[in-house]
Amino acid sequence: MKKDTGMILGIAAIIIIAFIAMSSFFIVEVGFVGVRINVLTGETKSFSQGTYPKLPFVHQVVNYDVKTQKQEIEADSASKDLQTVRARIVVNFRPVYEKVNDIHIKIGKDYFVKVIYPAIQEVSKTAISKLPVENIIVERENLRAAIEENLRKKIEEYNIIIENVNIVDIQFTAEFNRVVEEKQIEEQKVKKIQYQRMQAEEEKKRVILLAEAEAQKQKLLRDSSNQTVINLKWIEKWDGHLPKYMLGDKSNSMIMLSDKD
């Protein structure tokens, strides 16, 4: 009985020793920063990749991902003309590697929920409120750039880097979509009428040009039909022989000419 008890105590001692040994160090993996916290004093210290010592039951370790992270957020806003706009925004961010300890002390590991999320909501509402609803799609890139720039300024004091912001979708109310569709239909009708009017104008110009060309042609023909021009044309075609008979202006007059030299 004593032998069995001793064996059990020995195994328990081995387990305790193994637990203490395993609890006496911690590992920080690649792409993370570990913050070691003294639960008695509240003292903190950050550690990069590697293996480090800690006191069991005294130290706790919180690992922070310092790689680029991606989050998608929906932000409801009102345009300048008070139309409801819902934007789906994707933000890529990461904590400053060297400032993880400060982030832990001032904000905590849930810094996205506490800082980034509300900041995106605020800057997107501000940016969208400056544009009429019909300009939001047209100026989408300018809107994205404004949100990104203002978010960076607002977040940098928290030692968080905003790498980029993208607007992946913008939605409007069903009523506004209907109005936009009707407007597009009307614009297409106007463009069709304008095109038909332009075609009519071009056809009118073509007809006028043809008429002017025909008139010019007739004028040239009239100008070239005087007696001098006719005589010149006759001379140009004469073969050098005089006609034997020529009729004058009067029907009863006749002159006989010889074609001999």
C-alpha positions as CSV (number, residue, x, y, z in Angstrom):
1,M,0.0,0.0,0.0
2,K,2.8,2.4,1.0
3,K,4.6,1.4,-2.2
4,D,1.5,2.3,-4.4
5,T,1.2,5.6,-2.5
6,G,4.8,6.4,-3.1
7,M,4.5,5.7,-6.8
8,I,1.4,7.9,-7.1
9,L,3.2,10.7,-5.3
10,G,6.2,10.3,-7.5
11,I,4.1,10.5,-10.7
12,A,2.3,13.5,-9.3
13,A,5.6,15.2,-8.5
14,I,6.9,14.5,-12.1
15,I,3.7,16.0,-13.5
16,I,4.0,19.1,-11.4
17,I,7.7,19.5,-12.2
18,A,6.9,19.1,-15.9
19,F,4.1,21.6,-15.7
20,I,6.3,24.1,-13.9
21,A,9.1,23.6,-16.4
22,M,6.7,24.1,-19.4
23,S,5.2,27.1,-17.7
24,S,8.6,28.7,-17.2
25,F,9.0,29.8,-20.8
26,F,6.9,31.0,-23.7
27,I,7.3,31.0,-27.5
28,V,6.5,33.9,-29.8
29,E,5.9,32.8,-33.4
30,V,6.8,34.6,-36.6
31,G,4.5,37.5,-37.4
32,F,3.6,38.0,-33.7
33,V,4.7,40.1,-30.8
34,G,4.2,38.7,-27.3
35,V,3.4,40.9,-24.3
36,R,4.4,39.5,-21.0
37,I,2.3,40.7,-18.1
38,N,3.1,40.5,-14.4
39,V,-0.2,39.9,-12.7
40,L,1.1,41.1,-9.4
41,T,2.6,44.4,-10.4
42,G,0.9,45.1,-13.7
43,E,4.3,45.5,-15.4
44,T,4.4,44.7,-19.1
45,K,7.1,44.0,-21.7
46,S,6.9,43.0,-25.4
47,F,8.9,40.3,-27.1
48,S,9.5,39.5,-30.8
49,Q,9.9,36.1,-32.3
50,G,11.7,33.6,-30.0
51,T,11.6,31.7,-26.7
52,Y,11.6,33.6,-23.4
53,P,11.3,32.8,-19.6
54,K,8.3,33.5,-17.4
55,L,7.3,32.8,-13.9
56,P,4.4,30.3,-13.5
57,F,1.2,31.9,-12.0
58,V,2.9,35.3,-12.0
59,H,3.3,36.0,-15.7
60,Q,0.7,35.9,-18.5
61,V,1.4,36.3,-22.2
62,V,-0.8,37.9,-24.8
63,N,0.3,37.5,-28.4
64,Y,-0.5,40.3,-31.0
65,D,-0.6,39.6,-34.7
66,V,1.6,42.2,-36.4
67,K,1.0,41.0,-39.9
68,T,-1.3,42.9,-42.3
69,Q,-4.9,42.2,-41.3
70,K,-8.1,42.6,-43.3
71,Q,-11.6,43.6,-42.0
72,E,-14.8,44.3,-43.9
73,I,-17.2,46.9,-42.5
74,E,-20.7,48.1,-43.5
75,A,-21.2,51.9,-42.9
76,D,-24.6,53.5,-43.1
77,S,-24.4,57.2,-44.0
78,A,-26.5,60.1,-45.4
79,S,-25.5,61.9,-48.5
80,K,-25.4,65.7,-48.8
81,D,-29.1,65.6,-50.0
82,L,-30.0,63.3,-47.2
83,Q,-30.3,60.1,-49.2
84,T,-29.4,56.9,-47.3
85,V,-26.2,55.3,-48.5
86,R,-24.7,52.0,-47.4
87,A,-21.0,51.4,-48.2
88,R,-19.1,48.2,-47.7
89,I,-15.6,49.1,-46.9
90,V,-12.5,46.8,-46.6
91,V,-9.6,48.1,-44.6
92,N,-6.1,46.6,-44.4
93,F,-4.1,47.5,-41.2
94,R,-1.5,46.4,-38.8
95,P,-0.1,47.5,-35.4
96,V,3.3,49.2,-35.3
97,Y,5.7,46.4,-34.4
98,E,7.7,48.4,-31.9
99,K,4.6,49.9,-30.2
100,V,2.7,46.7,-29.4
101,N,3.3,47.2,-25.7
102,D,1.8,50.7,-25.7
103,I,-1.2,49.4,-27.7
104,H,-1.7,46.7,-25.0
105,I,-1.5,49.2,-22.2
106,K,-3.7,52.0,-23.7
107,I,-6.2,50.0,-25.8
108,G,-5.9,46.2,-25.5
109,K,-6.0,43.3,-27.9
110,D,-9.4,44.3,-29.2
111,Y,-8.1,47.6,-30.6
112,F,-10.0,47.0,-33.9
113,V,-13.4,47.1,-32.1
114,K,-12.4,49.9,-29.8
115,V,-10.5,52.2,-32.3
116,I,-10.6,51.2,-36.0
117,Y,-14.3,50.3,-36.4
118,P,-15.7,53.5,-34.9
119,A,-13.1,55.6,-36.8
120,I,-14.2,54.1,-40.1
121,Q,-17.8,54.8,-39.3
122,E,-17.0,58.4,-38.5
123,V,-14.8,59.2,-41.4
124,S,-17.1,57.5,-44.0
125,K,-20.1,59.3,-42.7
126,T,-18.2,62.6,-43.0
127,A,-16.9,62.0,-46.5
128,I,-20.2,60.7,-47.9
129,S,-22.2,63.7,-46.4
130,K,-20.2,66.1,-48.6
131,L,-21.5,64.6,-51.8
132,P,-24.9,64.6,-53.4
133,V,-26.1,61.1,-53.9
134,E,-25.9,61.2,-57.7
135,N,-22.2,62.1,-57.5
136,I,-21.2,59.3,-55.1
137,I,-20.7,56.7,-57.9
138,V,-19.0,59.1,-60.2
139,E,-16.6,60.3,-57.5
140,R,-16.1,56.8,-56.0
141,E,-12.3,56.9,-56.2
142,N,-12.2,60.4,-54.6
143,L,-14.5,59.2,-51.9
144,R,-12.3,56.2,-51.2
145,A,-9.1,58.3,-51.1
146,A,-10.8,60.8,-48.7
147,I,-11.8,58.0,-46.3
148,E,-8.4,56.4,-46.4
149,E,-6.5,59.7,-45.8
150,N,-8.8,60.8,-42.9
151,L,-8.7,57.3,-41.3
152,R,-4.9,57.3,-41.4
153,K,-4.8,60.6,-39.6
154,K,-7.3,59.6,-37.0
155,I,-5.6,56.2,-36.3
156,E,-1.9,57.1,-36.3
157,E,-2.0,58.3,-32.7
158,Y,-2.9,54.8,-31.6
159,N,0.2,53.3,-33.2
160,I,-1.8,51.5,-35.9
161,I,-0.9,51.7,-39.6
162,I,-3.7,51.9,-42.2
163,E,-2.3,50.4,-45.3
164,N,-5.2,50.9,-47.6
165,V,-9.0,51.3,-47.8
166,N,-11.3,50.0,-50.6
167,I,-15.0,50.6,-51.2
168,V,-16.2,47.2,-52.5
169,D,-19.9,48.1,-52.7
170,I,-22.2,51.0,-52.5
171,Q,-26.0,50.6,-52.1
172,F,-28.8,53.1,-52.2
173,T,-32.5,52.9,-51.3
174,A,-34.9,51.2,-53.6
175,E,-36.7,54.5,-54.2
176,F,-33.5,56.2,-55.3
177,N,-32.6,53.3,-57.6
178,R,-36.0,53.7,-59.3
179,V,-35.5,57.4,-59.8
180,V,-32.0,56.8,-61.2
181,E,-33.3,54.2,-63.6
182,E,-36.1,56.6,-64.8
183,K,-33.6,59.4,-65.2
184,Q,-31.3,57.1,-67.3
185,I,-34.2,56.2,-69.5
186,E,-35.1,59.8,-70.1
187,E,-31.5,60.7,-70.8
188,Q,-31.4,57.9,-73.5
189,K,-34.5,59.4,-75.0
190,V,-33.0,62.8,-75.1
191,K,-29.8,61.5,-76.7
192,K,-31.8,59.6,-79.3
193,I,-33.8,62.8,-80.2
194,Q,-30.5,64.8,-80.4
195,Y,-29.0,62.2,-82.6
196,Q,-32.0,62.2,-84.9
197,R,-31.9,66.0,-85.0
198,M,-28.2,65.9,-85.9
199,Q,-28.9,63.4,-88.7
200,A,-31.6,65.7,-90.1
201,E,-29.3,68.7,-89.9
202,E,-26.6,66.8,-91.8
203,E,-29.1,65.7,-94.4
204,K,-30.3,69.2,-94.8
205,K,-26.7,70.4,-95.3
206,R,-26.1,67.7,-97.9
207,V,-29.2,68.7,-99.9
208,I,-28.2,72.3,-99.8
209,L,-24.7,71.5,-101.0
210,L,-26.0,69.4,-103.8
211,A,-28.4,72.2,-104.9
212,E,-25.6,74.8,-104.7
213,A,-23.3,72.5,-106.8
214,E,-26.0,72.0,-109.4
215,A,-26.6,75.7,-109.6
216,Q,-22.9,76.4,-110.0
217,K,-22.8,73.8,-112.7
218,Q,-25.6,75.4,-114.7
219,K,-24.1,78.8,-114.4
220,L,-20.8,77.6,-115.7
221,L,-22.7,75.9,-118.6
222,R,-24.5,79.2,-119.4
223,D,-21.3,81.2,-119.2
224,S,-19.5,78.8,-121.5
225,S,-22.3,78.8,-124.2
226,N,-21.7,82.3,-125.7
227,Q,-20.9,82.7,-129.4
228,T,-17.1,83.3,-128.9
229,V,-16.8,80.1,-127.0
230,I,-18.8,78.2,-129.6
231,N,-16.6,79.5,-132.4
232,L,-13.5,78.5,-130.5
233,K,-14.9,75.1,-129.9
234,W,-15.7,74.9,-133.7
235,I,-12.1,76.0,-134.6
236,E,-10.6,73.4,-132.2
237,K,-12.6,70.7,-134.0
238,W,-12.1,72.0,-137.7
239,D,-10.2,69.7,-139.9
240,G,-8.9,72.4,-142.3
241,H,-11.5,72.0,-145.1
242,L,-14.1,74.6,-145.7
243,P,-17.7,73.3,-146.3
244,K,-19.0,73.5,-149.8
245,Y,-22.2,75.0,-148.9
246,M,-23.0,77.4,-146.0
247,L,-26.4,78.7,-145.2
248,G,-26.7,82.2,-143.8
249,D,-29.1,83.6,-141.4
250,K,-31.8,83.9,-144.0
251,S,-33.2,80.8,-145.5
252,N,-33.1,82.2,-149.1
253,S,-29.4,83.0,-149.1
254,M,-26.8,80.4,-150.1
255,I,-23.1,80.7,-150.7
256,M,-21.0,78.2,-152.5
257,L,-17.5,77.8,-151.4
258,S,-14.7,75.8,-152.9
259,D,-12.6,73.5,-150.8
260,K,-9.7,73.8,-153.3
261,D,-6.7,75.7,-152.4
